[in-house]
Every structure is written in structure tokens, then in C-alpha cells.
Amino acid sequence: MKQLLLVTLILSLGFLYPQQAAKFGYVDSEYILSKIPEFKQAQQELDKLSVEWQKEIEAKYAEVDKLYKAYQADAVLLTDEMKKKRENEIINKEKEVKELQKKRFGVDGELFKKRQELVKPVQDKVYNAIKAVAEKKGLGFVMDKAGQVTLMYANPKYDISDDVLTHLGYQK
């Protein structure tokens, strides 16, 4: 919402003071990133890790389920002390799995850190290229049509995505 208000304000100022209006451009960051091999490789590595870790977690949940089913089957034969011990074992195992899941996929988990390690350098490189192309073309603002800002219409002559790819040394 804030971005939409900012864009509206900027466009309004452009209409009020046309002789001083800043020029706009836009990029499609998804298009740009799809053309960069390093990004594709990073994404594949992240996907592979994610699948691997998800299988590990599912296997551990299956162990918990197996323990629970065994407990249910044996419950009538167990003493209260043995029941409590098995219940605690199941609860502790489930906590371990949840902690592992949080460690791998949580907000600051291993997947997030790996994404930062692999993807952030590519994103920084793209940002620097966008900045360089924008400065070269004398653009005051560059919006990303793949992001949160919704462009209702975009004249292709203001799309600098291919210029950014060329600046990065990639073919269109």
C-alpha cells in the first residue's frame, strides 16, 4: 500500500512539474534471474537441499508415528510407570523433530542462510546492474513488475530488463 502511494505521489509530481519530471523505467526481475545460470544453479541446489531435508523430517515423523502406534497397541499391558516413560519418549522424539524442522526451515534456519549465501550475491549483482543502466539512461526510478508494485500498464520501451542482462554480460 505504501509503495502504491509513493508511486502515485511520484507520478502526480511528474504531471504537476512536467519539465522537471523524473524518467521511469521498469524491470522484470523474474525474467532477468531466469536468464542467469548462477541463479538457476543456486535455485537447483536449494531445491535439492529442501527435498533432502524434508525427507529426513518426514522419516523422523514416521518414527514418532511408529512409536505412538506401538504404544497404543501395548498400552493395556503396560504399568502406569511404563506408560509415562513411553509417553515421554514419544513427546521428546516429536519435540526433536519439530526443533530439526525449525532449524532447517525456520525464519533464520539453514535453508534461509543457504539462500542468502547462494542467491544474495546474484541479486546484488543484478541490483548494481539495474542501478548502472538506470544512471546511464537518466532514469530517476526503476520499478520491478515482478514484485509487490502492480503495474497496470507498462510501455515496453521503458523496460530495461534486457539492458540489465547485457550489462551483466548475458545474452537476451
C-alpha positions as CSV (number, residue, x, y, z in Angstrom):
1,M,0.0,0.0,0.0
2,K,2.8,2.4,0.9
3,Q,4.5,1.6,-2.4
4,L,1.4,2.4,-4.3
5,L,1.0,5.7,-2.5
6,L,4.7,6.5,-3.3
7,V,4.2,5.7,-7.0
8,T,1.0,7.8,-7.1
9,L,2.8,10.7,-5.4
10,I,5.7,10.5,-7.8
11,L,3.5,10.3,-10.8
12,S,1.4,13.2,-9.6
13,L,4.5,15.4,-9.2
14,G,5.5,14.4,-12.7
15,F,2.2,15.7,-14.0
16,L,2.4,18.9,-12.0
17,Y,6.0,19.7,-13.0
18,P,6.5,18.0,-16.4
19,Q,9.7,19.9,-17.2
20,Q,11.3,18.5,-14.1
21,A,9.7,15.1,-14.1
22,A,12.0,12.2,-13.5
23,K,12.0,9.4,-16.0
24,F,10.7,6.0,-15.1
25,G,11.8,2.5,-16.2
26,Y,10.9,-0.9,-15.1
27,V,12.5,-4.4,-15.0
28,D,11.1,-7.9,-14.7
29,S,13.4,-9.4,-12.1
30,E,12.0,-12.9,-12.6
31,Y,12.9,-12.6,-16.3
32,I,16.4,-11.4,-15.5
33,L,17.1,-14.0,-12.9
34,S,15.7,-16.8,-15.2
35,K,18.5,-15.8,-17.7
36,I,21.3,-16.0,-15.2
37,P,22.9,-19.5,-14.9
38,E,24.3,-18.9,-11.4
39,F,20.8,-18.1,-10.1
40,K,19.4,-21.3,-11.8
41,Q,22.2,-23.4,-10.2
42,A,21.7,-21.8,-6.8
43,Q,17.9,-22.5,-7.0
44,Q,18.5,-26.1,-8.0
45,E,20.9,-26.6,-5.1
46,L,18.3,-25.0,-2.7
47,D,15.6,-27.2,-4.1
48,K,17.7,-30.3,-3.7
49,L,18.6,-29.4,-0.1
50,S,15.0,-28.7,0.7
51,V,13.8,-32.0,-0.7
52,E,16.6,-33.9,1.2
53,W,15.8,-32.2,4.5
54,Q,12.0,-32.6,4.0
55,K,12.5,-36.4,3.5
56,E,14.7,-36.5,6.6
57,I,12.0,-34.8,8.7
58,E,9.2,-37.0,7.2
59,A,11.2,-40.1,8.2
60,K,11.6,-38.8,11.7
61,Y,7.8,-38.1,11.9
62,A,7.3,-41.7,10.7
63,E,9.4,-42.9,13.6
64,V,7.3,-40.9,16.0
65,D,4.1,-42.3,14.5
66,K,5.5,-45.8,14.7
67,L,6.4,-45.3,18.4
68,Y,2.9,-43.9,19.0
69,K,1.2,-46.9,17.3
70,A,3.3,-49.3,19.2
71,Y,2.4,-47.5,22.5
72,Q,-1.3,-47.7,21.6
73,A,-1.0,-51.4,20.9
74,D,0.9,-52.1,24.1
75,A,-1.0,-49.7,26.4
76,V,-3.2,-52.2,28.0
77,L,-0.2,-54.3,29.0
78,L,1.9,-51.5,30.4
79,T,2.1,-50.3,34.0
80,D,1.5,-46.6,34.7
81,E,5.2,-46.1,35.1
82,M,6.0,-47.7,31.8
83,K,3.2,-45.8,30.1
84,K,4.6,-42.5,31.4
85,K,8.1,-43.4,30.2
86,R,6.8,-44.3,26.7
87,E,4.7,-41.2,26.5
88,N,7.7,-39.0,27.5
89,E,9.8,-40.8,24.9
90,I,7.2,-40.0,22.2
91,I,6.8,-36.4,23.3
92,N,10.6,-35.9,23.3
93,K,11.0,-37.5,19.9
94,E,8.3,-35.2,18.5
95,K,10.0,-32.2,20.1
96,E,13.3,-33.2,18.5
97,V,11.7,-33.4,15.0
98,K,10.0,-30.1,15.4
99,E,13.3,-28.5,16.5
100,L,15.0,-30.0,13.5
101,Q,12.3,-28.7,11.2
102,K,12.7,-25.2,12.7
103,K,16.5,-25.5,12.4
104,R,16.2,-26.4,8.8
105,F,13.2,-24.4,7.5
106,G,12.6,-21.7,10.2
107,V,12.9,-18.0,9.8
108,D,16.6,-18.0,10.3
109,G,17.1,-21.6,9.5
110,E,19.7,-23.4,7.4
111,L,17.7,-23.0,4.2
112,F,17.3,-19.3,4.7
113,K,21.1,-19.0,5.4
114,K,22.0,-21.1,2.4
115,R,19.6,-19.0,0.2
116,Q,21.4,-15.9,1.5
117,E,24.8,-17.5,0.7
118,L,23.9,-18.6,-2.8
119,V,21.3,-16.1,-4.1
120,K,22.2,-12.8,-2.4
121,P,25.4,-12.3,-4.4
122,V,23.4,-12.8,-7.7
123,Q,20.7,-10.4,-6.5
124,D,23.3,-7.8,-5.5
125,K,24.9,-8.1,-8.9
126,V,21.6,-7.6,-10.6
127,Y,20.8,-4.6,-8.4
128,N,24.1,-3.0,-9.3
129,A,23.5,-3.6,-13.0
130,I,20.0,-2.0,-12.7
131,K,21.5,1.0,-11.0
132,A,24.2,1.4,-13.6
133,V,21.7,1.0,-16.5
134,A,19.3,3.5,-14.8
135,E,22.0,6.0,-14.3
136,K,23.2,5.6,-17.9
137,K,19.6,6.1,-19.2
138,G,19.0,9.0,-16.9
139,L,16.1,7.2,-15.1
140,G,15.0,8.6,-11.7
141,F,13.0,5.5,-10.8
142,V,13.0,1.8,-11.7
143,M,10.2,-0.4,-10.7
144,D,10.0,-4.2,-10.7
145,K,6.9,-5.6,-12.4
146,A,7.6,-9.0,-10.8
147,G,7.4,-7.5,-7.2
148,Q,4.8,-6.0,-5.0
149,V,4.2,-2.9,-7.1
150,T,1.5,-3.7,-9.6
151,L,1.9,-2.1,-13.0
152,M,-1.4,-1.8,-14.7
153,Y,0.3,-0.9,-17.9
154,A,3.9,-0.7,-19.0
155,N,5.1,0.6,-22.3
156,P,7.8,-1.9,-23.4
157,K,10.1,1.0,-24.5
158,Y,10.7,1.6,-20.8
159,D,11.6,-2.0,-20.0
160,I,15.3,-2.1,-19.2
161,S,15.5,-5.8,-18.3
162,D,17.4,-6.7,-21.5
163,D,19.8,-3.8,-20.9
164,V,20.5,-5.1,-17.4
165,L,21.2,-8.6,-18.8
166,T,23.5,-7.0,-21.4
167,H,25.3,-5.0,-18.7
168,L,25.7,-8.3,-16.8
169,G,27.2,-9.9,-19.9
170,Y,24.4,-12.3,-20.6
171,Q,22.5,-12.8,-23.9
172,K,18.9,-11.8,-24.1
